[in-house]
Amino acid sequence: MTVAPPLERLAQLKAMLRDIGMDTDYSAIPADGFEPDLQGWGDQDPIFDYVFRHFHPVVTIELGSWKGASAIRMAGLMQEFGIPGIILCIDTWLGSNESLWRVAANREMLRLQHGYPSMFGQFVRNVQHTGHGDRIRHLPMTTGCAAGLLAAFNIVADAVYIDAGHDEAEVAADIAGFWPLLKPGGIMFGDDYTTEWPGTVRAVNRFAADNGLKLMGTEVKWLIRKPE
Ligand SMILES: C[S@@+](CC[C@H](N)C(=O)[O-])C[C@H]1O[C@@H](n2cnc3c(N)ncnc32)[C@H](O)[C@@H]1O
């Protein structure tokens, strides 16, 4: 697989976003009623520093962004290490698993308005507040839809962070769908490799075993480097 240089691939991604009407200026999106709130899960994990310090990903795709905490952490590391790139956030902003809907405190964060989540406004508010609007872009769609769209535009990523659906089938589908979009030598990593999320662990273990890949990680995150 011949891969174009990172800045060429970045330009290709920006062109794709323009083509589909998603060259977003976050400062122009209203986020009235939302105060900055960077609640998330594990965005301070050292794995982010490891990936951005050592591999300098220019095109990073995040599956599952919620309020933007992990994307904003990665954008901050891009700034720190002088990486000119984009974190492409893929999320429906509709909530991922039954506990987000069943547990009242979680459901509150979906900010239901007339029976429909409005939490995308929280993501926007946080991007505006942290000043990373130039480093972040979003695709409001399912991960499966995004995999097809990005493949159709021949987008190739340096890194893919997986934190969307956590059932075994969902994680397996996200890994399988985005692995072909990752450049050789690129990094795929993800959240919740813990006993609390056995489906995630099973999907990651199976993919690594079936493909003879070395699995690394921290206490809660997993990481696989695609062979060159
Ligand atoms: C655990 S949260 C992400 C947390 C975020 N990475 C952080 O650290 O702050 C999971 C997110 O994935 C999204 N999600 C779940 N399944 C999805 C799917 N199939 N397609 C797109 N988004 C999905 C949900 O809407 C939710 O915002």
The ligand as a MOL file (V3000), in Angstrom:
LIG
                    3D

  0  0  0     0  0            999 V3000
M  V30 BEGIN CTAB
M  V30 COUNTS 27 29 0 0 0
M  V30 BEGIN ATOM
M  V30 1 C -18.0240 6.5600 25.9000 0
M  V30 2 S -18.6320 7.8620 24.9280 0 CHG=1
M  V30 3 C -17.1560 8.5820 24.2780 0
M  V30 4 C -16.3450 9.2590 25.3120 0
M  V30 5 C -15.2340 10.1350 24.8210 0
M  V30 6 N -14.3130 9.4240 23.9580 0
M  V30 7 C -14.4950 10.7010 26.0100 0
M  V30 8 O -13.4880 10.1230 26.4200 0
M  V30 9 O -14.9150 11.7060 26.5620 0 CHG=-1
M  V30 10 C -19.2980 7.0040 23.5700 0
M  V30 11 C -19.8580 7.8710 22.4540 0
M  V30 12 O -20.0140 7.0290 21.3170 0
M  V30 13 C -21.1720 7.4000 20.6010 0
M  V30 14 N -21.5800 6.2120 19.8310 0
M  V30 15 C -21.8960 4.9920 20.2900 0
M  V30 16 N -22.1400 4.1330 19.3110 0
M  V30 17 C -21.9770 4.8300 18.1610 0
M  V30 18 C -22.0800 4.4920 16.7820 0
M  V30 19 N -22.3830 3.2680 16.3680 0
M  V30 20 N -21.8220 5.4610 15.8870 0
M  V30 21 C -21.4960 6.7290 16.2810 0
M  V30 22 N -21.3780 7.0930 17.5780 0
M  V30 23 C -21.6170 6.1590 18.5020 0
M  V30 24 C -22.1530 7.8650 21.6590 0
M  V30 25 O -23.0890 8.7600 21.1420 0
M  V30 26 C -21.2290 8.4790 22.7270 0
M  V30 27 O -21.1520 9.8700 22.5850 0
M  V30 END ATOM
M  V30 BEGIN BOND
M  V30 1 1 1 2
M  V30 2 1 2 3
M  V30 3 1 2 10
M  V30 4 1 3 4
M  V30 5 1 4 5
M  V30 6 1 5 6
M  V30 7 1 5 7
M  V30 8 2 7 8
M  V30 9 1 7 9
M  V30 10 1 10 11
M  V30 11 1 11 12
M  V30 12 1 11 26
M  V30 13 1 12 13
M  V30 14 1 13 14
M  V30 15 1 13 24
M  V30 16 1 14 15
M  V30 17 1 14 23
M  V30 18 2 15 16
M  V30 19 1 16 17
M  V30 20 1 17 18
M  V30 21 2 17 23
M  V30 22 1 18 19
M  V30 23 2 18 20
M  V30 24 1 20 21
M  V30 25 2 21 22
M  V30 26 1 22 23
M  V30 27 1 24 25
M  V30 28 1 24 26
M  V30 29 1 26 27
M  V30 END BOND
M  V30 END CTAB
M  END
